[in-house]
Amino acid sequence: MSTKDTGSVQVYDSTSIKVLEGLEAVRLRPAMYIGSTGDTGLHHLVYEVVDNSVDEALAGYCTEVNVTIHEDDSITVIDNGRGIPVDLHEDEGISAAEVVMTKLHAGGKFDSNSYKVSGGLHGVGVSCVNALSEVLQLEIWRDGGTWEQEYGRGIPKAPLERTGKAGRKTGTKITFKPDSSIMDATKFNFDTLSQRLRELAFLNKGLKITLTDEREEPARSTEFQFNGGIAEFIKHLNRGKSVLHDKPIYFEGERELPNGGTLTMEVALQYNDSYSESVFSFANNINTVDGGSHLSGFRSALTRTINFAGQQAGLFKDVKENLTGDDVREGLTAVVSVKLPQPQFEGQTKGKLNSDIQGYVVQFINEKLGEYFDKNPSVMRKIVSKAIDAARAREAARKARDLTRRKGALDSGGLPGKLSDCQEKDPERCELFLVEGESAGGTAKSGRDRRYQAILPLKGKILNVEKARYDKMLGHEEIRAMITAIGTGIGKDDFDPARLRYHKIIIMTDADVDGSHIRTLLLTFFFRHMQELIKRGNIFVAQPPLYRIKRGKTEKYIKDDKEFTREILRRATENLKVELAGHTVLEGTELRNFLMQLDEFQITWRRLERRLRDPRVVEILARAELAIDSKADFSEEKNLKEVYDALKAVNVEAELKHEEEHSAWMVTFKDPTNAERLINLELAGQPEYRRLRSLARQAAKYNQPPFTAVKENQREALPNWRELLAYVKNEGTREVNIQRYKGLGEMNAEQLWETTMNAETRTLLKVSLEDLVQSDQIFTTLMGEDVESRRKFIEENALDVRNLDV
């Protein structure tokens, strides 16, 4: 027996813990257990620990999960669940907590009475995290006590020990630091974790999840809690899109399974005016990217119910045949979430649900969606009308495709005339360069290795497929040429990646605004219509150089502004020392790092100055000693009084005010045009403000003017950091010839080959798809119709822009 039935309450203690095997193999073959030792595997370690906490929430015992990234890239996860059992495990002779932490496939999830539903990667659980951590600290609050234990690389340093009282507090705290001797990646990405934790909060309505990053100053924190669950998820996915009906359609239900378990189903859907579908399916909180029986059930029931509703309402008088699945899913955003005991998955990453629940889902959707349509006929008519439009467009696209195929335009037998093909016939060895402009195309043709490199020059900007229907897209000459050259065909019926003629498709555009736009248009096309090629790793972006630095007979090509600055500073500091006011002497790497900080500081300063319009104000806000970063700082009057006094001292007209809405202090001032501007919490949340403050603190250690530059016994006095930076940059560009390339056509064929096309010397960026939800939103925001959401996105991400030529 694994549980004790005391009335109807299932007891969760050491007898609930089942052990299947030991830990030895994990450190030897980590990729078998967490997918990889790179970024993906690293973040899976966090998900494993968080999944334990979420399972407690699913069981009804946990309402809050807190995740913290510490300065040393260790992670702490705290929940307020029941706490891992601490009593002695009869079979193992050690505490149940130690069994969970040190035995692979050990835990309450293998006992169907302890957890009715659970997620987690292959159930390897937290023991896998322990095995791959340099150090792991466990703290448990349970049965009125606090219990602690520490592990090193999966081995306990001492038995579990009771260290104090906990009162009524319950829960588990796990802090771990990944083992750098095994993990290739050890630096956590805030946004990657944020996406998954947001997803979990959507999928588990009411669960509060917080994520804090202590590596930033001040600490960056975000909280996720959605009482509307996946209905709110749909609203999140449809941000920036024009929707057909205001409220998402939502329903949930349960069905008893033959094995005595319960299947819980949740579905939310909403239509928008786009031409693509975004349907996400989950089983026990795991994103089943390859679908499965729950998604198949949803799709077939949706097609059937919409066809039935349209026929009953007499809406198909002018339609010759039933609507297809593609017709009814055009413009659909949906989330299908099921929770079931002991689900069967396919593949290493649990990408597909194999459990046979399709019949239950079909019945559930038919019933619930049918009822919804009966009660909301106006919404039903809008949805059916959109599907009929999609059917007509599908027919028009088919005719367009047939016509172009008859002309040979989409058939690899009739390749486009401007394609300069390669001699090699093995697709694995072939590369296709999509080149911006006819002139650059000509240079690329001359510079390529014609044995395995093909060139397709593209004229002008291709169609933005985010805003275009299928038939219009097929009518666009440059897109047709691409489809033909690539060889896979296009559309659900015709696309076949096995027919791909080049296993590397390389986007090669200029390093300016137009080049970036063309690259984005091409990526939008691949994301919306050939996404499988991105998933297979066939799409790349060339990195043509932005600069050439020549000194004598030596040349160096440099890809971006940051690398250019680094190279200039490296040259300048080879025999340079800088004395600070406090007589500290900087040289070598330490000096270069300080100067790189100053360069970014100057760039960020200029951005903030464009916002505030007064350099005197920015000068004050850049003072590292001021406490004007967090909400707590702005709630203290004395902190803002210091800013106010400093502004008055440099003759800026200012006022100190209390902001009732946020219960915070702020300073208003008049800029040189007499417009009123604010130093308040909203400003403190802006990326350029946060970055300026962070850089000011980082540079404060060495930013001690006046500076003295010493080079070959010559001394140069420099009154401030600006003069220092200008002096060093000037030294770095002496006696060198610098050429800045704005276009590929400015390089001759030999230079283009050497810098951008030669596999031995070039740098390529591989286009990968890490987060489908996030990628879908970014393409919708940047390439869709909603101007306001695009403006907001650009403002929030302005600091990430590089190589902007206007």
Secondary structure by P-SEA (a helix, b strand, c coil): ccccccccccccccccccccccccccccccccccccccaaaaaaaaaaaaaaaaaaaaaccccbbbbbbccccbbbbbbccccccccccccccccaaaaaaccccccccccccccccccccccccaaaaaaaccbbbbbbbccccccbbbbcccccccccccccccccccbbbbbbbccccccccccccaaaaaaaaaaaaaacccbbbbbbbcccccbbbbbbbbccaaaaaaaaaaccccccccccccccccccccccbbbbbbbbbccccccbbbbbbbccccccccccaaaaaaaaaaaaaaaaaaaaaccccccccccccccccccccbbbbbbbccccccccccccccccaaaaaaaaaaaaaaaaaaacaaaaaaaaaaaaaaaaaaaaaaaaaaaaaaaccccccccccccccccccccccbbbbbcccaaaaaaaaaccccccbbbbbbcccccccccccaaaaaacaaaaaaaaaaccccccccccccccccccbbbbbcccaaaaaaaaaaaaaaacccaaaaaaccbbbbbcccbbbbcccbbbbbccaaaaaaaaaaaaaccbbbbcccccccccaaaaaaaaaaaaaaaaaaaaaaaaccaaaaaaaaccccccccccccccaaaaaaaaaaaaaaccbbbbbbbccccccbbbbbccccbbbbbcccccccaaaaaaaaaaaaacccccccbbbbcccbbbbbccaaaaaaaaaaaaaccbbbbbbcccccccaaaaaacccccccbbbbbbbbccaaaaaaaaaaaccccaaaaaaaaaaaccccccccc
